Amino acid sequence: MSRADEIFKENCREILTHGVWDTDQSVRPHWDDGTPAHTVKKFGIVNRYNLQEEFPILTIRRTYFKTCIDELLWIWQQKSNNIHDLRGHIWDSWADENGSIGKSYGYQLAVKHHYPEGDMDQVDRVLYDLKHNPASRRILTNIYNFEDLHEMALYPCAYSMTFNVSGNTLNAILNQRSQDMLAANNWNVVQYAVLVHMMAQVSGLVPGELVHVIADAHIYDRHVPVIEKLLEQESRPAPVFSIDKSVQDFYQFTRDSFQLEGYDPQPFEDKIPVAI
C-alpha cells in the first residue's frame, strides 16, 4: 500500500468514526441546488510525508497530477488571481465577470515588501533566504491577510508554508485552516510536495519531509458514500516522481518539468459534487 493511501484512509476512518457533525448549525457552503452542505469533521489532523521515500499521490483513485501542477504554478509562479491565466476550471465558481478571484492566493504572494536586502515578494524572499540564510527560522509565507479578506472571493484554505533547512535537507509545514478531504486533500498534498521539490532543487538542497497540519478536516454529507467506496479500494504501488534537474531557476519550471513513472491508479468513476 502506498503511504499516501494509508494516511488518507486513516484520516477518513477517523473522521467518519469519531468526527462531529454540524447538522445542528447554520453553515455557509451549499450545493448547486441550494441545499446546505453539512460536514462531519475532526479538529487538528497532522500528517507527515517523507518525500525521499515516496511521492504522496493517491492510487485508490486518480489525482490529476498535471492539473495540480497547473494550479500550483498559477499561484506560486505567476502569482495570479485571474482564472484566465489558469488552464483548468476549478476556480470558475468563485471568479467574477472579469475572471478575478479578488485579493486572494497569488495576489498575496505577488505583493512586494521592504527588506534590508531590497523589495521582494513572499516567494522571492523564501528563495533568497534558502540560498543566503538557510539557518533562519523565519522562512515562511502567509497569505491570510486580514486587511484584504473582504476583497477575497474565498478566504485561503492552504494559507501558510514554513520552510526549514536541516543540514542539506529542506523540510516544510503546510498549514491549512479547512480541508475538503475528498475533493481537495490529496490535491493539496501533491501540490505542496512538488513545491518542496522545486524549492529544494533551485536552492541546492534535497527534499525531506512535508508536514500537513489541518485545523478542520471534514467530509461533506454528500461525499460520505463516495468515501466509503474509496475505503474499500485496493492500494497500488506509489509511482516514481522525477523533476527536470536542468532547471535551476524557480520561474523556469513548467508543467512538463515533472513526471510520474508507473502511476496506475485504481479506476473510480463516481462524480464528486463540490460545495460552494
C-alpha positions in Angstrom: 0.0 0.0 0.0 1.3 3.5 -0.8 1.8 5.6 2.3 -0.4 8.4 0.8 -3.3 5.9 0.5 -2.7 4.6 4.0 -2.8 8.1 5.5 -5.8 9.2 3.6 -7.8 6.1 4.7 -6.7 6.5 8.3 -7.9 10.2 8.2 -11.2 9.3 6.7 -12.0 6.4 9.0 -11.1 8.7 12.0 -13.5 11.4 10.7 -16.3 9.0 10.0 -15.9 7.1 13.3 -15.1 9.9 15.7 -16.0 13.1 13.9 -18.6 15.7 14.9 -21.5 16.7 12.5 -22.5 20.3 12.0 -26.1 19.4 11.0 -27.4 21.4 14.0 -25.7 24.6 12.8 -26.2 27.1 10.0 -23.4 26.7 7.5 -22.0 28.9 4.7 -21.3 26.2 2.0 -24.2 24.9 -0.1 -24.8 22.6 -3.0 -25.8 23.6 -6.5 -29.5 23.0 -5.7 -29.2 25.4 -2.7 -29.2 22.7 0.0 -26.9 23.5 2.9 -23.7 21.4 2.6 -23.1 19.9 6.0 -20.0 18.1 7.2 -18.6 15.7 9.7 -15.2 16.8 10.9 -12.1 16.2 13.1 -10.1 19.0 14.5 -6.3 19.1 14.3 -5.1 16.4 12.0 -1.4 16.3 11.3 0.1 14.1 8.6 3.8 13.6 7.7 5.1 12.7 4.2 8.7 11.7 3.7 9.4 12.8 0.2 12.6 10.8 0.0 10.7 7.6 0.5 7.7 8.1 -1.7 5.8 10.6 -3.8 2.4 11.1 -1.9 -0.2 10.7 -4.6 -3.3 8.5 -4.1 -3.6 5.3 -6.0 -7.1 4.3 -4.8 -8.3 6.9 -7.3 -6.7 9.2 -9.7 -5.4 12.6 -8.6 -4.9 14.7 -11.7 -1.1 15.4 -11.4 -0.6 17.9 -14.2 -3.8 19.9 -13.3 -2.5 20.1 -9.7 0.8 21.5 -11.1 -1.0 24.0 -13.3 -2.8 25.5 -10.3 0.4 25.4 -8.2 2.3 27.4 -10.9 -0.6 29.8 -11.3 -0.4 30.7 -7.6 3.3 30.4 -6.8 5.0 31.3 -10.2 2.5 33.5 -12.0 1.2 34.9 -8.7 -2.1 35.4 -10.5 -5.6 35.8 -9.2 -7.3 35.6 -12.6 -8.7 32.3 -13.9 -8.0 33.4 -17.5 -4.3 32.6 -16.6 -5.2 29.1 -15.5 -5.7 26.0 -17.7 -8.4 24.4 -15.5 -11.8 25.4 -14.4 -11.7 24.7 -10.7 -11.9 28.3 -9.7 -14.8 29.2 -12.1 -17.4 29.3 -9.3 -15.6 31.9 -7.4 -14.5 34.2 -10.2 -16.2 37.5 -11.1 -17.2 38.6 -14.6 -13.6 39.5 -15.4 -12.1 36.3 -14.1 -10.8 37.7 -10.9 -10.9 35.9 -7.5 -10.1 39.1 -5.7 -7.1 39.7 -3.5 -6.6 36.1 -2.8 -3.9 33.4 -3.2 -1.5 34.6 -6.0 -2.3 38.2 -5.4 -1.0 38.0 -1.9 2.2 36.3 -3.0 2.9 39.0 -5.5 2.8 41.9 -3.1 6.3 43.3 -2.5 7.6 44.0 1.0 10.6 46.1 2.0 13.7 44.3 3.5 17.2 45.5 4.1 18.2 43.5 1.0 15.6 45.2 -1.1 12.0 44.9 -2.1 10.8 41.3 -2.5 7.5 39.4 -2.6 7.0 36.4 -0.4 8.1 33.8 -2.9 11.3 35.7 -3.7 12.0 36.2 0.0 11.8 32.4 0.6 14.1 31.8 -2.4 16.6 34.4 -1.2 16.7 33.0 2.4 17.0 29.4 1.3 20.2 30.4 -0.5 21.6 33.1 1.8 20.1 32.4 5.2 19.4 28.6 5.4 19.8 28.6 9.2 16.9 31.1 9.5 13.8 30.1 11.4 11.8 32.8 9.6 11.4 31.3 6.1 7.7 31.3 5.6 4.8 32.6 3.6 1.4 33.7 4.8 -1.5 34.7 2.5 -4.2 35.1 5.2 -4.1 38.8 5.1 -6.9 40.2 7.3 -6.7 43.6 5.7 -7.8 42.1 2.4 -10.2 39.3 3.4 -13.2 41.4 2.5 -11.9 41.6 -1.1 -11.3 37.8 -1.5 -13.7 35.6 -3.3 -12.7 32.8 -0.9 -10.6 33.0 2.2 -7.4 31.0 1.7 -7.7 27.4 2.8 -4.0 26.4 2.5 -2.7 29.7 3.9 0.9 29.2 5.1 4.1 27.4 4.3 7.0 27.3 6.7 10.4 26.1 5.2 13.1 24.7 7.4 16.6 23.6 6.4 18.3 20.8 8.4 21.8 20.2 7.1 21.2 19.9 3.3 17.6 18.9 3.6 14.6 21.1 3.0 11.5 20.3 5.2 8.2 22.2 5.1 5.0 22.6 7.0 1.7 23.3 5.2 -0.9 25.0 7.4 -4.5 24.6 6.3 -7.5 26.1 8.1 -10.0 23.9 6.3 -9.8 20.8 4.2 -12.4 19.1 2.0 -11.0 15.6 2.4 -12.5 14.1 -0.8 -12.2 16.9 -3.3 -9.0 18.6 -2.1 -6.9 16.7 0.4 -4.6 14.8 -1.9 -4.7 17.6 -4.4 -3.0 19.9 -1.9 -0.6 17.3 -0.7 0.6 16.6 -4.3 0.9 20.4 -5.0 3.0 21.2 -1.9 5.1 18.1 -2.3 6.0 19.3 -5.7 6.7 22.8 -4.3 9.1 21.4 -1.8 10.9 19.6 -4.6 11.1 22.8 -6.6 12.4 25.0 -3.8 14.9 22.3 -2.8 16.3 21.9 -6.3 16.9 25.6 -7.0 18.4 26.1 -3.6 20.9 23.3 -3.8 19.1 21.2 -1.2 17.3 17.8 -1.1 13.6 17.5 -0.3 12.8 16.0 3.1 9.5 16.0 4.9 6.2 17.7 4.2 4.1 18.1 7.3 0.5 18.8 6.7 -1.4 20.5 9.5 -5.2 20.7 9.0 -7.3 22.6 11.6 -10.8 21.5 10.3 -10.6 18.2 8.3 -14.1 17.4 7.0 -16.2 15.2 4.8 -19.3 16.7 3.2 -22.6 14.9 3.7 -22.9 14.0 0.0 -19.3 12.8 -0.1 -19.8 10.1 2.6 -20.9 7.3 0.2 -18.0 8.1 -2.1 -15.5 8.0 0.7 -17.0 4.6 1.9 -16.4 3.2 -1.6 -12.8 4.5 -1.6 -12.1 2.9 1.7 -12.8 -0.5 0.0 -10.4 0.2 -2.9 -7.1 -1.7 -3.0 -4.0 0.4 -2.9 -1.4 0.1 -5.7 2.3 0.9 -5.7 3.3 4.5 -5.5 4.7 6.0 -8.7 8.2 7.4 -9.1 8.4 11.2 -9.2 11.0 12.9 -11.4 11.9 16.5 -11.9 13.9 18.1 -14.6 17.3 18.5 -13.0 18.5 21.1 -15.5 16.1 23.8 -14.1 17.9 26.0 -11.6 15.6 29.0 -11.7 12.3 28.6 -9.9 10.5 30.6 -12.6 11.6 28.4 -15.4 9.7 25.3 -14.2 6.8 24.3 -16.4 4.1 21.6 -16.1 6.4 19.4 -18.3 9.3 19.7 -15.8 7.6 17.0 -13.6 6.8 13.4 -14.4 5.3 10.3 -12.7 6.6 6.9 -13.8 4.3 4.0 -13.1 1.2 5.9 -12.0 -1.6 3.4 -12.4 -4.4 4.3 -10.0 -7.5 2.2 -9.5 -10.4 3.2 -11.8 -13.0 5.2 -10.0 -15.8 6.9 -11.9 -18.0 8.4 -9.2 -18.8 12.0 -9.7 -17.7 14.3 -6.9 -20.0 17.3 -6.2 -18.3 20.4 -5.0 -19.8 22.6 -2.3 -19.5 26.3 -2.9 
